């Protein structure tokens, strides 16, 4: 009888020793969640998960961001090294804006400014304006300057600040913003299509409609 009990106890101990590692692995896998099934998350992975959860606070966001080159001067890393007017010139989707900035003589003004926010209309945004009207604006430096400086706020705005805000522009008019997550509007009509794009001196929110001051 004693021998039988000893054999059973030994068998149970072996079984427990075999099961324990699998139980611990299962617990680690559950706590890891998005890190992948069947593998435990390392301590180094935890900050990465936090960053992913705070995408709009730390990284560019929006559907148009997918069109940004992965490498070179026009990439997010490349634009972060240049002042805003120079950075915009490396983005083909902003070529109309860059041409307008040059016509208005605002390249140095924007490049030398500190900690600003630029709502940058895409080429498609300018294309919404009837050609005759756009040509007229581009030919009038005073009007063009007024419109372009209306797209610039004298402080660096985070996505959280855009959730419900009103900000004075360099033109002295006000822009209003609203939204959350990865969906924001400026003045109720212009959508942010790629936001939180960092340059050396500005935070850029690329928008799909040109903003018009009153």
N, C-alpha and C positions, 0 to 999 in steps of 0.2 A: 504493500500500500504506500509506504514512504517513498519507495523508488518511483512509483507511478506519479505521485504528487510532484516530486522533484523534476521529472521529465516534463510534466505539464507546465510547471513554472518556467522552466528553461525555454520551452516552446513559445510561451506568451512573451517572455522578455525579448526573444529574437524577433517575433512578429512586431512588437512595439518599436524596436529599434529600426526595423525596416520601414514601418509606416511613417515614423516621425519626420524624416527628411521631406517626404512627399507632402505632408500636412503643412510644414513650414513653407515649402515652395508655393503651395496653393495660396497660403495667406499673403505671401509677398506678391504673387501675381494679382490677387484681388486688389491689394492696395495700390498697385501700379496702374491699373485701369488701362488708360490709353497707350501705355508704353508697349503693349503687345502681349498676346496671350502666351502663358507658359514660361515667362521669364520675369524675374524680379527687377524692379527699378533700382538703379544705383542712386546714391545720394546726389551725384552730379546731374542726374536727370530732373530732379525736383525743380531747380530754378528754371529749367527750360520749359517745364509745364506751366509754371507761373507766368512766364513771358508769353507763351502761346495764349493763355487765358486773358492776357491784357494787350492783345494785338493792337487795338486802336490807340493805346497809350504810348506804345513803343515802336511800332512798325507801320510802314505804309499800308493802306487798306483801300478796298474799292475795286470794282470790276475792271476799270481801265488800267490798274496797276499791272495786270497780266501782260500788257503790251510793252512794258518798259524793258529795255535790254538787260540781260543778266550780267554783262560785263561792259567795261569801257566807260568813257566820260558820260554817256547817257544813262548809265545804270544808277541805281539808288546809291551805291557806294561812290560812284564817280561824281554824282551831283552833290553829295555831301561835302566834297572837297572844294567846290567852287562857290563863289558868291551867286546870288539868285539869278541875275540877268544872264550871266555866263552859263550857269547850269541849265536854264531854260533853253538856251540856244543849242544845247546838245540833245534836246528832246524834239524829234520831228513833229509831234502832235501839237507843239506850241509855236510853230514857225510864224504864224500870223501875229501872235502876241509879241514875239521877239521883234518882228518887223515894225510893229506899232510902237514899241518901246524905243527903238532906234529913231524912228521918225519924230518922236516927241522929245528926244534928247535926254531920256531918263536912265540910260544904261549906268552911268556913273552914280547917279542918285540912288538907284536900287542896290548896286553892288557895294556901295560904301555905307549903307544904312546898317544899323545894328539891331538884331533880335526883332525882326518884323515878321508879319504874316502876309502872304500874297495869295489871293484867290485868282488862280490863273486860268483864263478861259481857253479851251481847246480850239483848234482850227474849225471844228464843226460848230462850236459855239458862235464864232464870228460869222460862219456861213449862214446862220439863222437870220442875220441882218440883211435886208435887201441890198444888193450890190451897190446900187446908186447911193443909198444912205451910208454904207460903209466907206465907199470911196470919198464921200463928202467929209466924213469924220477924219479919215486918214489924211486928208488934205488940209485940215484945220488944226494946227498945232495946239491952240488954246483949248479947243473942245476935246481933242485927243488926250491931252495931259489931264484934263479934268476927269475923263472917264477912267484912264489908267490908274491915276492916284486914288480913285474911289475903290480900287481893288486891293489897296494896301492898308494894313492896320499896323500901327506903330508899336506893336508888342507881339511876342511869339505866343500863339494860341494853341493850347492842347485840344484834342478832341472832346475832352470833358467840358471845357469852357464853351464849346460850340453847342452843347446840348440845349441851352437856352440862354442866348446872350445878345447883347447889343454893343457894338464897338465903333468908336470914331475912326474914320479913315484919314489918310494923309490929305484927301480932298476936303476934309472937315465935315463931310456928310456921315451918316450912320448906316451901318449894315447890321442886319439881324440874322441870327443863326438859330437853328433848332434841329433836333434829331437825337439819335442814340445809336450805340453799337457801331455799325458801319454805314449808317444811312443818315445823311445830314443835308439840309437845304440852307441856302443863303438867300435872304429876302423872300423866302417862301416859294421861289420859282426855280432857282439854279441849284442843281444837284451836285454834290461832291462825288466825282467819279474815281478819283484817286487822291486820298488824303494823307496828311502827316508825312509828306515828302520833305526830308531835311536837306537844306543846303548849308553852306558855311555860315550864312548870316540870316537865314529865314526858314520859316516853316511854310510849306506850300500846300495848298488845297486846290487841286485841279478841278474845274467846274465846267458844266456843260452849257451854260448860258452866260452871256456877257451881262454884267451888272451895270445898270444905268442910274447915275445919281439924279436926284430931283432937281 
